[in-house]
């Protein structure tokens, strides 16, 4: 089996682009194995409504990257305590057979002391009753990947904060995440392994996978041409707002906030990535008719820069009192 070195990249957009490139291109004969560790990020499933899955205020305040992956499933939070693994091979009819991919990982965890590690249900790894890993698959051009997360030492408080949207009403046609009780792997390992960094934990898992396969792990080093192609995919997908946010299914949204000048309550439909049927209510005292703002925002792409540009000609104090433009934009988004 060949092991791909990702040059210690921790940028989720680079790592997802690398994974996509490996699925689309047959670089070697036989299966490939890729590990990567991301800086704080949220990765949503291909068919999800991004804004329904995230706490946008927390995401913006803490600089958490948000990206959409090519596979289905639910949203996940990752940081430097999370290890991603990815098996890539020719599509041999084993799509949806998660046990064939997760079995070696479970055995590796058990060897390291997590004796209760197991596959449960369709695609989750657990220790006891708590989830430690989610897994997904997708196929492209006759190749397939099975990829998953391993919660080694993730900040679980940040998981809850990043993936819990404010209590506003969002009705979406997207696939919703199912929240589960989660735990980190580190405290379940044998004492001699609990001091490992995430990178050292990766190395131990890799070593155990090699032992199980009975094959030498051969490292494949990407060429400059490979990295150029990876960057092209990164730009096309994972650095592209339209892919990460705009691809969300149509949805209706109710958002409200109590400002010093009064309550602002916004109801809108977003269709084909554009605001439709927006109405603004509240107990604020307006000098001008909020219908001006509703007309200006109708048909505008649902992203911060376009909403900000549409509101530029208006003095919002004449509609809401002491409410700054960026505050109102955050309410809408």
DOTI-759630 format. One line per field, with one value per residue (C-alpha): x, y, z; residue number from 0. Coordinates in nm, 2 decimals. Layout:
<sites>
px X	...
py Y	...
pz Z	...
seq NUM	...
</sites>
This chain:
<sites>
px 0.00	0.12	0.11	0.07	0.27	0.06	0.37	0.23	-0.05	-0.31	-0.53	-0.86	-0.90	-0.56	-0.63	-0.97	-0.83	-0.55	-0.79	-1.01	-0.71	-0.61	-0.96	-0.97	-0.62	-0.47	-0.11	-0.01	-0.13	-0.31	-0.47	-0.36	-0.37	-0.38	-0.38	-0.42	-0.47	-0.67	-0.66	-1.01	-1.28	-1.63	-1.68	-2.04	-2.18	-2.24	-2.62	-2.65	-2.76	-2.44	-2.60	-2.83	-2.53	-2.31	-2.32	-2.21	-2.14	-1.90	-1.74	-1.67	-1.55	-1.30	-1.19	-1.31	-1.30	-1.62	-1.61	-1.83	-1.69	-1.78	-1.92	-2.25	-2.32	-2.33	-2.13	-1.81	-1.59	-1.22	-0.91	-0.55	-0.68	-0.86	-0.70	-0.85	-0.78	-0.87	-0.85	-0.86	-0.88	-1.05	-1.43	-1.46	-1.82	-1.75	-1.92	-2.12	-1.92	-1.78	-1.67	-1.41	-1.24	-1.30	-1.21	-0.83	-0.87	-1.07	-0.81	-0.54	-0.73	-0.78	-0.41	-0.34	-0.56	-0.91	-1.05	-1.41	-1.36	-1.61	-1.81	-2.18	-2.46	-2.39	-2.07	-1.98	-1.69	-1.77	-1.61	-1.88	-2.18	-1.99	-1.89	-1.53	-1.55	-1.78	-1.72	-1.83	-1.77	-1.80	-1.71	-1.55	-1.44	-1.42	-1.23	-1.37	-1.27	-1.37	-1.27	-1.33	-1.24	-1.07	-1.14	-0.81	-0.80	-1.05	-1.18	-1.53	-1.66	-1.57	-1.75	-2.07	-2.02	-1.94	-2.21	-2.50	-2.68	-2.87	-3.23	-3.37	-3.62	-3.46	-3.67	-3.45	-3.46	-3.10	-2.98	-2.96	-2.68	-2.78	-2.59	-2.45	-2.26	-1.90	-1.57	-1.20	-0.99	-0.69	-0.82	-0.92	-0.58	-0.32	-0.12	0.20	0.00	-0.19	0.11	0.12	0.07	-0.19	0.10	0.25	-0.09	-0.11	0.22	0.11	-0.21	-0.01	0.23	-0.05	-0.22	0.10	0.13	-0.22	-0.18	0.15	0.28	0.54	0.40	0.57	0.56	0.45	0.58	0.37	0.54	0.52	0.27	0.06	0.05	-0.05	-0.34	-0.44	-0.44	-0.67	-0.92	-0.88	-0.97	-1.26	-1.42	-1.30	-1.20	-1.52	-1.81	-2.06	-1.96	-1.92	-2.23	-2.42	-2.48	-2.71	-3.06	-3.35	-3.46	-3.68	-3.53	-3.66	-3.40	-3.45	-3.23	-3.30	-3.09	-3.09	-3.31	-3.56	-3.64	-3.57	-3.74	-3.65	-3.84	-3.71	-3.69	-3.36	-3.40	-3.13	-2.88	-3.07	-3.29	-3.66	-3.98	-3.80	-4.00	-3.87	-4.07	-4.00	-4.08	-3.82	-3.92	-3.86	-3.84	-3.84	-4.04	-3.85	-4.01	-3.72	-3.48	-3.69	-3.70	-3.32	-3.25	-3.49	-3.29	-2.95	-2.72	-2.72	-2.37	-2.23	-2.05	-2.35	-2.59	-2.35	-2.33	-2.71	-2.74	-2.47	-2.70	-2.91	-2.87	-3.00	-3.04	-3.35	-3.50	-3.38	-3.21	-2.87	-2.80	-2.47	-2.48	-2.25	-2.47	-2.77	-2.58	-2.48	-2.84	-2.94	-2.65
py 0.00	0.35	0.63	0.98	1.26	1.58	1.79	1.86	2.08	2.18	2.39	2.20	2.34	2.20	1.86	1.82	1.93	1.67	1.40	1.49	1.48	1.14	1.00	1.15	1.04	0.69	0.78	0.42	0.07	-0.04	0.14	0.47	0.58	0.95	1.11	1.47	1.70	2.02	2.36	2.45	2.40	2.28	2.04	2.00	1.71	1.75	1.77	1.99	2.35	2.50	2.78	2.53	2.34	2.61	2.88	3.16	3.41	3.16	3.07	3.43	3.53	3.24	3.23	2.87	2.77	2.63	2.40	2.16	1.81	1.60	1.31	1.29	1.26	1.52	1.82	1.77	2.01	1.95	2.10	1.99	1.71	1.53	1.29	1.23	0.91	0.83	0.50	0.54	0.25	0.14	0.11	-0.27	-0.28	-0.23	0.11	0.14	-0.15	0.06	-0.24	-0.33	0.01	0.07	-0.28	-0.22	0.11	-0.05	-0.32	-0.05	0.13	-0.19	-0.26	0.08	0.00	0.12	-0.23	-0.13	0.04	-0.09	-0.01	0.06	0.12	0.22	0.42	0.53	0.41	0.41	0.34	0.21	0.43	0.73	0.82	0.87	0.87	0.94	0.80	0.87	0.75	0.88	0.76	0.95	0.82	0.46	0.53	0.55	0.68	0.60	0.87	0.93	1.12	1.01	1.23	1.19	1.50	1.75	2.04	1.90	2.24	2.39	2.11	2.20	2.57	2.56	2.31	2.45	2.72	2.99	2.92	3.06	2.90	2.74	2.52	2.35	2.07	1.98	1.67	1.75	1.63	1.40	1.50	1.22	1.18	1.19	1.13	1.16	0.85	0.96	0.88	0.53	0.43	0.24	0.48	0.46	0.60	0.87	1.11	1.10	1.41	1.39	1.35	1.07	0.90	0.92	0.74	0.47	0.41	0.40	0.15	-0.08	-0.07	-0.17	-0.47	-0.58	-0.56	-0.75	-0.51	-0.24	0.12	0.29	0.67	0.84	1.20	1.44	1.62	2.00	1.91	1.72	2.02	2.26	2.04	2.02	2.40	2.42	2.19	2.39	2.71	2.55	2.40	2.46	2.82	2.89	3.06	2.93	2.57	2.61	2.82	2.90	2.54	2.50	2.39	2.64	2.74	2.97	3.16	3.35	3.55	3.81	4.01	4.26	4.57	4.88	5.05	4.77	4.42	4.34	4.03	3.92	3.65	3.55	3.27	3.19	3.03	2.94	3.12	3.45	3.63	3.62	3.74	3.92	4.09	4.29	4.33	4.47	4.73	4.98	5.34	5.40	5.74	5.57	5.27	4.94	4.83	5.03	4.78	4.48	4.59	4.65	4.31	4.11	3.92	3.98	3.68	3.54	3.62	3.90	4.11	4.13	4.21	4.48	4.63	4.64	4.83	5.08	5.36	5.35	5.52	5.24	5.47	5.61	5.27	5.11	5.37	5.29	4.98	4.95	4.81	4.52	4.43	4.41	4.20	3.96	3.93	3.84	3.59
pz 0.00	-0.08	0.18	0.06	0.24	0.26	0.34	0.69	0.55	0.82	0.59	0.53	0.18	0.08	0.23	0.08	-0.26	-0.22	-0.14	-0.44	-0.67	-0.54	-0.61	-0.96	-1.06	-1.05	-0.94	-0.85	-0.89	-0.57	-0.29	-0.13	0.23	0.33	0.68	0.76	1.06	1.01	1.18	1.33	1.07	1.01	0.71	0.60	0.39	0.02	0.05	0.36	0.41	0.55	0.75	0.92	1.05	1.19	1.46	1.23	1.51	1.67	1.34	1.25	1.60	1.62	1.25	1.19	0.82	0.68	0.37	0.19	0.11	-0.19	0.01	0.19	0.56	0.84	0.96	1.17	1.36	1.35	1.51	1.58	1.80	1.52	1.28	0.93	0.75	0.39	0.20	-0.19	-0.44	-0.75	-0.73	-0.68	-0.57	-0.20	-0.19	0.14	0.29	0.58	0.78	0.52	0.57	0.93	1.05	1.03	1.21	1.49	1.53	1.55	1.82	2.02	2.00	2.14	2.44	2.33	2.37	2.34	2.00	1.75	1.44	1.52	1.29	0.93	0.96	1.31	1.53	1.90	2.24	2.46	2.39	2.27	1.91	1.83	1.45	1.16	0.81	0.46	0.10	-0.25	-0.60	-0.89	-1.23	-1.13	-0.81	-0.46	-0.12	0.23	0.47	0.84	1.15	1.47	1.77	1.94	2.16	2.02	2.22	2.27	2.40	2.06	1.88	2.06	2.01	1.64	1.54	1.74	1.54	1.73	1.81	1.50	1.26	0.95	0.73	0.47	0.22	0.31	0.50	0.87	1.10	1.38	1.70	1.90	2.23	2.15	2.34	2.27	2.21	2.41	2.77	2.65	2.53	2.73	2.96	2.75	2.45	2.62	2.60	2.22	2.02	1.74	1.49	1.70	1.72	1.34	1.32	1.55	1.36	1.03	1.19	1.30	0.96	0.80	1.04	0.97	0.59	0.60	0.34	0.36	0.35	0.06	0.07	-0.25	-0.28	-0.49	-0.77	-0.84	-1.12	-0.87	-0.64	-0.92	-1.01	-0.64	-0.62	-0.92	-0.74	-0.42	-0.60	-0.79	-0.48	-0.13	-0.16	-0.36	-0.16	-0.41	-0.34	0.04	0.10	-0.22	-0.30	0.00	-0.09	-0.10	0.25	0.45	0.74	1.05	1.24	1.51	1.74	2.02	1.96	2.20	1.94	1.94	1.81	1.44	1.31	0.95	0.75	0.41	0.15	-0.02	-0.36	-0.61	-0.38	-0.39	-0.13	-0.21	-0.03	0.25	0.52	0.81	1.13	1.48	1.75	1.63	1.54	1.17	1.00	0.66	0.53	0.57	0.24	0.08	0.23	0.14	-0.23	-0.23	-0.09	-0.30	-0.57	-0.40	-0.37	-0.02	0.09	0.31	0.05	-0.18	0.10	0.23	-0.12	-0.16	0.17	0.10	-0.03	0.29	0.62	0.84	1.14	0.96	0.97	1.29	1.50	1.64	1.44	1.24	0.89	0.98	1.27	1.04	0.78	1.06	1.15	0.79	0.75
seq 0	1	2	3	4	5	6	7	8	9	10	11	12	13	14	15	16	17	18	19	20	21	22	23	24	25	26	27	28	29	30	31	32	33	34	35	36	37	38	39	40	41	42	43	44	45	46	47	48	49	50	51	52	53	54	55	56	57	58	59	60	61	62	63	64	65	66	67	68	69	70	71	72	73	74	75	76	77	78	79	80	81	82	83	84	85	86	87	88	89	90	91	92	93	94	95	96	97	98	99	100	101	102	103	104	105	106	107	108	109	110	111	112	113	114	115	116	117	118	119	120	121	122	123	124	125	126	127	128	129	130	131	132	133	134	135	136	137	138	139	140	141	142	143	144	145	146	147	148	149	150	151	152	153	154	155	156	157	158	159	160	161	162	163	164	165	166	167	168	169	170	171	172	173	174	175	176	177	178	179	180	181	182	183	184	185	186	187	188	189	190	191	192	193	194	195	196	197	198	199	200	201	202	203	204	205	206	207	208	209	210	211	212	213	214	215	216	217	218	219	220	221	222	223	224	225	226	227	228	229	230	231	232	233	234	235	236	237	238	239	240	241	242	243	244	245	246	247	248	249	250	251	252	253	254	255	256	257	258	259	260	261	262	263	264	265	266	267	268	269	270	271	272	273	274	275	276	277	278	279	280	281	282	283	284	285	286	287	288	289	290	291	292	293	294	295	296	297	298	299	300	301	302	303	304	305	306	307	308	309	310	311	312	313	314	315	316	317	318	319	320	321	322	323	324	325	326	327	328	329	330	331	332
</sites>
